[in-house]
């Protein structure tokens, strides 16, 4: 979990010509909401039959149908995302938010049914089929982590789970440097180290290339988890210096600040 650091400084005037700054121990905040930014979310609330690319998300600009996607369209049904019977090609969409990011987590609530093969993507290239994919493949009773590089797929992690048709799970994919992880209902199920895809990209959704991928998606969220810059107090006087521990006394008359 990322932490945000806050520096507090108290100034004490001891006598004319000497100023001492008392740098208090740094306070930490472990609340993830303070260190992460939701850049896109969608509850898929819309009229039945509206295609995903014509739908306006809850937070964010739009959905973009990738050029590597099949010819059919994902659409809204009862305020969830679904799609028609496929003709042997996957459907691939990415969320259009402010700027691409490599450090991210993408989450969706999915309903698992027969022939389910859909999931979430991260570090998604807009120019070719390059991305990480976390999905549930109903026919294998597995959660799977794939990497696609220019359209070439490799299965890099699995977790077995048999799920009754109609059950819902919250699926989350996180990318932090080379650490790629998959969570199901908040529990880490797959963790790998992989450096195949490091460039900033987008997050999205993929329906599998089955006869009828019956995945249903709801409550999609993308969070930028790039570590924030700690809050600091600007120091413009070069004559300040840190001194004794444990409280970091800062005394005028020297040119060092640490």
N, C-alpha and C positions, 0 to 999 in steps of 0.2 A: 504494500500500500504506500502511495506517495505521501510525503509529509511536507507541510508548508511551514517555513521557519519565519519567526517574527523577532526582530531585535528591538529591545527597549533600552533607552539610555537616559540616565538621570544626571543632570548637571548640578554641581555643587560649587559655589564660590567660597574658597577658604579665606583668602585675603587678597588684597589688591595685587594684580599681576600674576596670580596663579588660579587657574580654573581646572577642576578635576571632574572628569566625566565618569560616572559609575555605570559600566556596561553590565546590566543584569543578565543572569543566565537566560539563554534563549528558550522561549516557550514553543512547544510544538503542538500542531493541530493534526489529529489523525483522521479527521472527517474527509472522506474522499471527495465530497462535493466541493471542498475548498481547493482541491488541487487538480480537478478534472473539469473538462468543459463538454457538455452535450452539444454536439454540432449538428445532429440530425435525429429526428424521431418521427414515427408514424404509427398511428392507431388504426389506419386503413378505414377510416370512417368516410363512406361515400355511397353513392347510388349503385345498386347492383349493375354489373356489366361494364362499369367504367374501367378502362385499361389502366395499368399502373403508370405508364408514361403520360397519361392525361390527368392523372390524379395529383392533387396538391397535398404534400405531406404536412404533418403537424408542425414540425420545426425543420427548416431547410428549404431549398429552392425547388427541387423536382427530382423525379426518377428518370434515369437514362437507360434505354434499352441498348445493350452492348452490341457491337457489330458482329460478334461471334455467337449471338443468340439465334435460336430457331425462329421460324416465321410466325408462330402463334404468339399471343399476348397473354401475360398474366392479368387478371382482372379482379375487381372487388366483388365479393359475394357475402352478404350478411355481415358486413363490416370486418371481413377477414380477406386475406389475399389468397387467391387460388388461380387455377388456369384450366383451359380445356384439355382434351386428350391430345397428347403430343404425337407428332409424326416422326419419332425417333431422334429428335434433336433437343438439347437442353435449352432452357430459357435462362438468360443471364442479364441482370440489371445491377446498376450501381447507383448509390445515393449521391446526388449532386449537392455538396455542401461547400463552404467558403474556400477551403484549400485542402489539398491532399495531405495526408499524414501517414507516417510509418509507425508511430507509437499510438496504438488505438485499442479499443475493445468494441465489438459489435455483438449485439444481443437481440434475440427474438423469442417470442413465445410461439411454439409450433405444436400443432395437433398431428399426431402420428397415426396414419391409416395404412391399409394395405397398399403396397407399391410405393410407399413413401421413399423419397430419395433426395429431398431438398435440404438446403442449409444456408449458412451465411458465409460471406466472403470478406477478405481484408487484403490490404495492399494491392488493390485491384487496379491494373493498368487500364487506361482508357483506349489504348491503341491496339492491344492484342490480348489474348486469353492468358494473362499472367496474374495469378492471385493465389491466396491460401483459401481453402474451403473446409469448413466443419459441417458435417451433415449426419443424418441418421438414415441408414440404408435398411429398410424394413425387411427385405428378403434375406439379409445376412444377420439381422438382429444385432447390428453394430453401430456405434458412433464412430465416425471415421474422420481423419484429418488428411487432406490432400494438399499437394502443391501442384499448381498448373504453371508451367513455364512455356510461353509461346504456344499454348495448346497441348503440350505434352504433360500428361498427368502422372503423378506418383503418389501412392498411398504411404504416408509417413507415420501413421499412428492409428490404433484402433482401441475401442473399449466395448466389450460385449454387454448388451442389455436387451432382454426380450420385453417388449412393451405391448400392452393390449391396445387393439385398435380403438381410436377415439381418445386416447390419453394425451394429455398435454405435458410438455416439458419446456423449460426455459434453457435455451442453448446460447452459450457465450463463447466467442473466439477472441483471444487477446494476443497482441503482438507487441513485445517489448524487446527491442534489439533482435537478437537471434533466438530469444525464448518465445516459442509459439505454444499456446495452451488452449485447451478446450474444457469448458465447464458445463455440467448439466445440473440444473436446479441448484446452482451455487457451489457444487462440489467439483474439484479438479479431477478430470477423468483421463486426459491425455496431455502429456507435456514432452516436447521435443526441442532440440536445439537445431536450427536450420538457418543457413545463410543464403539460400537460393534467391530469395526475394527480399531485398533490403530497401528498395526505393520507396519513397512516399507514394501512396495511392489512395483509392477510395474504398468504401465498404459497401456491400450489397447483398443480394439474394440470388440463389440459383435453384432452379427446379431441374431434377434429373431427367436424363433422356430415356425414360421408361415409357411403356405404352400409355400409362395413366398415372403419373406421379401425383398422388393425392395429398401431398403436404398442404397444410393450411397455416398461414403465418399471421401473427398479430403482434402488436406492441414492439415494433422494431426501433432500436436505439443505437446510435453511434456516439462514442465518447472519445475525445482526444485526450490521451493520457500522458502527453509530453510533460515532463517534470517542470513545474513553474520556477521562475527565478525567485529566490528568497527576497522578502521585503527587507530593505535596508534603509538606513538613514544616510543621506548624502553628507559627506565631509568635505568641506572646501578649504579648511584651515590646515595647511601642511605642517603646522607646529604641534599637532596632536599625536600622542603616542600611547600605545597600550602599555600597561604596567603589570602590577602584581596579580597573581591568581589568588583565590578562585573567582574574583569578581571583576577582573579586567579593568583596573584603574587606568584612566586615560589622562595624562598630564600634559599641560602646555609646556613648551620649551624644547621639544624635540621634533624631528621630521619624519618619524616612523609611525605608520598605522597598520595594524595587523588584525 
